[in-house]
Amino acid sequence: MCGIAGFISLDGRRDPAWLDALGRTMTEAMAHRGEGACAPYVSSCGTVMLCATRLAVRDRTAAGDQPMTDPGGRVVLVHNGEVYGSRSPAPPLWPRRTTCDTEFVLQQICRESDPGNALRPLSGMFALAWHDTSTGRVVLARDHFGVKPLVYAFTHGGLLFASEAGVLLRTGLVAPEADPEEYVLRSWIRMDAADDRTWLRGVKSLQPAEYLVVDPPRTRTHRYWRPEPDDVPVGPEEIRAAFDRAVAERSVSDVPRAAVLSGGVDSSAIVAGLTAAGLPIDAYVLRYQDGIGGSGDDVAHAAEVADRLGVPLTVCDLDRHAAADLVPILPTRLMRPLLHGAELAMHQLYRTIAGDGNVVVYSGHGADELWGYQDGRYFPVVDPAAPTHVHGRHYLTHRLYPDERPVWARLVSWLAHELDVDMTAVATQVWERTMAEYRSLGTPDPLKRGRYHLMRRFLVYVNDMVDATSSTFTLEDRPVFQDVTLAELAFRCPEYLKDTGEPGSHKELLKTALADLLPDSVRRRRKQGFPTPTDPGYVRRLTELADGLGAPFGLPPLPAGLRAELGVGEWMFLASTSAWLDHLAELRTDPRSHGEQFRSPVALADSGQRGRP
């Protein structure tokens, strides 16, 4: 893993000293994502800057440092993530100077004139940026599933990009502002990444399987991959072979490894697969105080799996006081309010894992979205006979969220009213923006459409959350099931084979494929998400926290009737929203975040003010 960032001039202005100063500031802002950094690359024409903070996982020598250039000096690359190989292997263009994956990616890019052809066969997780010095073109790219984030903004006559939104804000070139309408929309849909916009005004997110081409002054976005839906039966043997390959590819590491082990199907199979390959692995499971929220079940099942495999297991305890203390802190890393208890659990797990000296972490997120959720009922089953362009529109825009989370819906509706946001317009955007991927897959099957929506929306939300919490502790999380071959099998497979409709039958085909890796108790276990505390003491603590921070956006106090209905999720959301908005306000008043340091790059260099912004 690394952090990458850069700037591309779109108006032809040339200022190498300004770019160098900007690059050093952005590199320092990403220090938590890696162990060290080289000087930024600034093009000879003075219009392009690329920089990276490196976490060396393979080939920890200086030969793997970034930015990296091909032997001829034509292409300069910065790379975040891990690329395990190519599904279309080709001989190397030049004798390899390193064993790290960055040089492998560089060779693929140099081999193909079409970025899509270079990116499509890559197996791994990545965010890339490269400059072709012969053409002047810069390309930004994100992996097939969006495991690694890449955000950007048009500002100061150019395009500014980074692995984290906070890095953009720390330059002072992007205003740290929240848009009320976007806030209401993203709060309404809650656990979805709506589209290429973010919670911050003017900051966009490159989407999974997309690349952005910059030919100044023009920019264009392209999608290079999507799974092809079909209904061809897929056997357990084919799934198992793909899973084994995915585990083997991700097993290469020159640093200590760990795994999140919740005692569910996905994480248990991954730890078993790694153990079978003879790799040393430490396992970690989260437990809330008194085992609430189902975390006690996680510990019991994880202990059974760890004992069976002979793997050391560490239980990460999190009491309600520590959980509440994280609520105002995590929004400053996520750059959004807290929407789910998973943020707290992941933060605690990664903190413990890193504290024990581990660097690479294996996790199972992505399997549910592709192979089956909670008895198949995660997304609405709409009428397959309806015209494909209106599949469930009224339900998906007007009924889904109020029916699933009525208190949440009433809270967000109140916020919208107080912020003067039109909820009718928000409902329209749910269909036009959030559900665009639901409609885009070339099949009339609403189940496959729903699964594609999950992969392109909800899974991206999970990936962004995982990246923010793991990178806080300089960790690289490798999600084994987010593998292109496994995904293509999942979309080729008829949905009825994944879930028979019987209680406990979710992911039945996947369980069959991985049967010898799983204890019977794990195979029979009902699906549970990440737990969150629910005891009254935690609710009281969150209520006090929210009251102390004040209502978001300076709004009036909640109506008494609505206030009495709120539970853990709503109070956590309100408190974290206020903390997040306070953080944005602090950035606006911080003189280092006003862009003043880049008005005179020479003065900046002379004064030595190139430290962390």
N, C-alpha and C positions, 0 to 999 in steps of 0.2 A: 504494500500500500504506500501511497505517497499523497502529497497535496500538489496540485498543479494550478497555475494561474498565468494570466498574460493580458496583453493589450495589443490590439491591431488598429492602427490608424485608418480611418475611412475617408478622411478629407485630405490626405496627402501631406499633412504636417509632419515634419521630421525633427525629432528632438531626442537624440540618443541619451543625453544626460538625464533628461526627465524620465525616460523609460527605465533607465538603470535604477534610479532612485525609487520609482514605483515598484519595480520588481523586487528590490531588497525589502521594501516595506511589506509587500504581499507574502514574500517568503517567510519573513519573521512571524506574520500573522498565522501562518500554517505550521508553526514549529511543533505543535502537539501531534501532528500527523506523521512525523518522521523523526529521524535521528540526526539529520544534518542536511546541508544544502550547499550547492555550488553557486557561483555568481550567475545572475540572470543572463540569458542569451538576448542580445539586442542586435537586430539585423544591420548589415552594413548600410542599408538605405535609411536606417533610423526610423522605421515605421512599425516594426514588429518586436514585441518582447515576449519571451516565454521563460517561466521559472518553475522550480519544483523543490519540494522538501521531501527527501527520500527516506523510506523505511525499507532497508535492504533485507529481503527474505530469501532470495536466491542470488548467489555470487555477491558476497558482502564486500568485495574489493572495490577500489576506486574506479575500476574499469566499467562498473555498472552505473556510475553517476550520471545525473541528468542536469541540463539538457544533453541529449545524445545525438551525434551526427554520423551519417554514413561516411565511409572512407573517402568518397569524392567531395564531401561537403555540400551536397545538394539539398538534403532534407535534414531538418532539425526537429527532434521529437521530445515532448514531455509526456509522461505516462503514469497514470494512477491505477492501481489494481494489480491483477495477476492474470496473465495469459498463459494457459497450460499447453497450448499447441494449436494446430490447425486441422480442420476436418478435410482439407485439401492440401496435403503436404507437398512441398516442392523443395528441390535442392537449394541450399543457401546461395545467395548472390555473391557473397564474399566469405572467406574463412572467418568463422566466428572468433571475436576477440574476448567474449565473455560467455558465461553460462546463464546469464540472467535473461528474463523474458523481454525486457525492453529492447534488446538488440534483435530478438526474434521478431517482434512487432515492427521494428524499423525495416527489417528486410521485406516483410510482407507489403508494407506501404511503398517501398521503393520498387517492388516488382510490378505493381499495378498502377496504371494511370487513372483508373476509376476507383475512387475511395470505397464505394460499395462493394466492389469485387475484392478489395483487400480486407474489408471488415467482416463480410458475411461468413467466411469459413473459420474465423477465429473462435477458439474455445476458451472461455474465461470470463472475467469481469474486468471492465476497464473504462476509463475516461481518458481520452487522448487529445492532444493538440500538436499539429505539426505544420511547419513552414517549408514550402518548396521554394527555395531561393531562386530557381531558374524561371519560375512563372510568377512569383510573388504571392501565390495562393496560400491561404491558411485554412486548415480543416480542423474542426472540433468534432469529436465523436463519442458516443456513449454505447455501452455494451447492450446485448440483445434484451436483457431483462431490466436494465436500469439499476444494477447492483451498486455501481459507483456513480455518484452524482456529478453534475456539471451545470453550473448556473452562470448566467451572463446578463449584461445590461449594456444598452447603447448610451454612451456618455462621453463628454469631453471630445467630441469629434471622432469617436472610435467605438470599438467593442471591447468591453472589459469582461473577463471570465475567471472563474475559480472553482475549486472543489467545494467551497462553502460560501453561503450568502454572507456570513459574517466577515469574510475576507474582503468582499466587495465593499461592504459598509465601512470597514476600517481604513480604506483608502481616502474616504471623504469625497469621492467622486460620485457616489450613489447615495441619495437621500434616504435615511432610515425611517421610512414612513409606511404605515399600514393604510390600505384602502378600505373604508367601511363596507362597501358592497362586496368586495372580495372576501373580507373577513366573515361576513354573514354567509356567503355561499359556502366557503370551506368549512365553516362551523356546522352548517346544515347537513352537509354530506358526511361530515365527521371523519371517518377513517378511509377516505379516498384521496388520491392525488388527482385533483380535478382535471388538469391538463398542463400545458407548458407555462402557465402562470404560477406565481408563488404567493405567499402571505404578504410579501413586500411589494410595494408599488414600484413598477419599473424593472423588477428582477424576474427573469424568465429562467425556466429549467429546460435544458435539452432533454428530449424524451428518449425512452429506451429504443434501441435499434435505429437511431437517427444520427445523421451527421450534418453539420452546418458548414457550408463552403463560403469562405470570405474571399471574394475577388474585388477588392476595393474599387468603387464605393458600394458594390452590390453584395448582398448576403442571400443565400438560399438554403433551405432545409430539405433533406431527403430522408426517406426511410429505406433501409437496406435489407430488412428481414421481417417476415411475419409467418407464423405457422400456417400450414394449409389444412383446413378442416376436411375430414373424411370420416367414413364409417366402415373402416376395414378392421376386422378383429385383430387385436394385438395379444399375443400370448405372454404368460409370465416369464418364460425363458428370455424373450426379447427384451423385456423390461429389466430383468435381472442383469443381462449382459451390459446394457447401457448404464445401469447403476454402478456395476463393478468398474466399468471404464471411468465413470465420473469420479469415483473414489480414488482410483489409481492416479488419475491426472492431478488431482488436488493433494496428493500425498507428498509431493516434492516440497521440501522446505529445509533450509539451513539453520532454522531457529526453533526453539521449543514450541510444542503444540499443545492445545487443549481443546475440549469440546463441551458445548452446552448439552446436558443430558437431562431432559425433562421426564424421561420414562415413557414417552410416547413412541409411536411407530417410527417416525422420521429420524429423530435424534438417536434412538436406540440402534436402528439399522446402520447409521453412519459410524457410530462408535464400534459396533461389531465388525463392520467392514474394515475399518482402519486397524483394529486389533488383529483381525485375520491376516492382514498384510504384514504383521510383525512390527507395526509402528508404536512407539511409546506414546501414550496419550493420558492426560489427566482429565477427569470429568467434573463438571460443576452443575449444581442444581440450586434453584432459588426456593427459599421457604420464608413466607411471611410469619410474623409473630402469631403463635398459636395455630399455625397451619391453615389460617383462614384463606378463603378464595380458592380452595382446591389445591393449594401448594403442598399440603401434607400428603395428598395422593401422589403428587409429583415425586416427592422425596422417597416414598415407599417403593414406587415402581422403578425409579432411578437406582435405588440401592440394590434392588433385585437384579437389574441388568448389570450394574457394575460388579456385583459379586459373581455373577455367572461368567463375566469376561475377565475377571481379575484385574479390573481397572480401579485406580484410586479415585474416590469420590469426595468432593468437598461440598458441604452444604453452606450456601450463602444466606445468612439470616438477615432479614430486614424488618425492623419493628416499625410501628406506626409513627413514632417520633422522627426516626431517620427518613421515612418515606415523605412525611410532611415537609421536612427540611429541604428535600430535593425539589419540591414543587416550584419555588421561585428561582431555582438555579438552572434547571434543565431548559427552560425556554430560551435562555441566553446562548445555549449550544444548538438547540434545534431551530432557533429563529422562528418559532411559532408557539402557540399555546399547547398545553398537554391535552391530548384527546383520548388517551387510553392508559390503563395502568402498566402496559408493557414498557413504556419509557422508563418507569421507575425500576422495574425488574431488570431490564437490560443494563441500565447504568450500574446497578449494584453487582450484577454478574461480571461485567467487564472490568470493573474496578478490582474485584477480587482476583480475577484471572490474571490481570496485568501485574498485580501486586505479588503474585507468585512467580513472576519472571517469564511468563508465556508471551508469545508474540502472535502466532497464528491460532485462530479459533475456528472450529467447525460447527456449523449449525444446520438445522433442517428447514428453515423457512423457505417457502416456495412449493413444497410438496402439496400442501392443502389446496392451493389455488389451482394446481394442475390435476390432482388426482382425487379430490373430494373433500368437502367440508362437512362437519357436524351432520351426519346423516343426509347430506345433499341439500340442506335447506338454507344455505347461506345467501344465495341470491334468489329473487322471485322466479317462480316457474310461470311464465306467461303462456298465453294461448298460441300453440304452434300454427294454428290455422289462420291467425290474423295476418294481414299484409305485413311483410317484413319491415317496411319503413315506419310502421306505427306499433311495433311490438311493445305492448304494455306501457305506452307513453303516459297515460293519465296516472296509472298506479306508480310508475317509477318517479314521476315528478311531483305528485300530490299526496300519495298515500304511503309510499314505502317508509319514509323516515318517521312520519307521525305514528304509523302503526307499530313500527319496531321500537321506537323510543319516544313515547308521548310526552314525557316530562322534558326531555331534551328539546323536542320540537316546540313546546310552549316557551321554554327559556330563549331559544334562538329567535322565535317570532317576537318576543318582547324586546330583545336586543335590536332586531331589525326596525321595529316601530320607533324605538327611542333614537336610533341612528338615522331615521328617515330613509330607510332602504325599502324598496318595493319588493315584497316577497313573491308577488306574481312574476316579476322579472327574474328573481332568483330561481323560481321553479322552471322557467323557460330555459335558463342557462344550465340547469341540471341536465336537461335533455340535450341541448345543443352542444354543450361542452363536456360534461362529465360522462354522459352516456354515448358520446360519439364513437368510442371504441366498441361499445356494445353493438352498435348498428353497422360497424365497418367490416366485420368479418364476413366473408363470402359464403354464408350458409343460412338457410331459414331456421336452423335448429336453435331455439332460444337457450338451451342448456349450454351449447358450445359458445354462443354469443356471451352468455353470462360468465363463462369461464375465461373467455378472452378479456372481458371487462375486468375481471379480478386480476388477471396477470398484468394488464396494462395500467391499472389504476390502484387497487388496494395493495398489490405486491410492491409497487413503487413507493407507496407510503411506508410500508414496512422496511424496504431497503434503505430509504433515506433515514429512517429512525435508527436502524442498525448502524449505518455508517457514522451518524453523528455521535452516538453513544460509544461505539467501539473506538473511533478515532480520538475521542477525548483522552483515552488511555494508550494511544499509539499501538493499537491492535489491528490486525487484518482478519476480518471475518470471511470465511469461505463457505457459502451456502451450496451444498453438494447438489441439491435437487434443481437448482437453476442452471440447468445444462441443456444446450440446444437439442441434442439428440433425444433426451428424455422428454422435453417439451413437444417435439414433433411427434413422438409416439403418443403422448397424451391427447393431442388434437386429432390424431388419426383414429384413435380408439373410440368406439361407440360409448356414449355416456352410460348406458345401462349396464355395461360391464364393470364400471367403476363403483356403482352403487345400486344394489338390487332393490332398494326401498325399504328393506327390513331394518328394524332398530339395530344399531351397532354395525351396519354393513358398509359404512362409509370407507372409501379407499380399499375396498375388498380385493380388487385386482392387484393393487400395489402390495397389500399384505401377503397375498399368495406368492407374489414374486420374491418377497423378502422373508418368507416364512422361516427358513432355517436360521436366520439371524435374530429372530424375535422370540422371547418367552411367550407362552400361550396367554398369560395374563395381560401382556402388552397388546397382543393382537385383539383381545376381547375388550380392551379398555375404550370407553367412550371418549370422543374428542373433547379436549379442554383447551381454551386459549390461555394466554398469560394471565395469571390471577392478579387481583388488586385488593387491597384491604377494604373491608366493609364494616368493621366493628364501629359501634357508636362513638367510641373515643376518637377514632380517626376522623369521622365526620365532623365532630365538634372541633377538632384541631384545624381542619380545612376551613370550616366556617369562620373561625377566629382569624385565620390567615387571610381569607378573602376580605373580611371586614376591615382588617388592619391595612390592607393594601388599597382599599377603596374600590368602587365600581369602575369597570373598564371605561375608557374614553371620557371619564368624568360624568358618567350618567347618574341619574337619581337612584336612590335605593330601590331594591327589588320590592314589588308589591308583596304584602304579607302572605297572601294565599299562595303565590308562586314560590316564595322563599321557603315555606313550610314543606313543599313537595320535593325540594332538591335533595339529591343523594350525593354519593361519593364523586361520581363522574362530573356532575354539574358544578359542585363546589371546587373541585380540582381545576376544571376548565376556567372558571371565573378568576380564581386566585392566580393561575398561571398566565391568563390573559393580561391581568393588571401588571404582573411582574415583567412580562415581555414588553408591554407598552412603556413601562418605566425604563427598561433597558434601552429601547429605541430613543427615548427622550434624552437619556444620558449620552448616547452617541451623538445626538444632535447638538448637545451643549459642549461636548469634548472638542477643544480646539484642534486636536490631532485628527478629528474626523470631519474637518471642514474642507479638506483638500488644499489647505494653505501651504502644506509642506511641499507641494508639487508645483507651486507657482514659480519657484526659483530653485531648480534642481542643483545648481552649482553651490548656492548658499547652503542647501541641505547637506551636500557632501562635505563642505568645509566645516560645518558645525557639528558633524558626527551624529546627526539626528536620524540615523537609519535603523534604529532599534525597533522593538515591537511597538506597533501603533497603539 
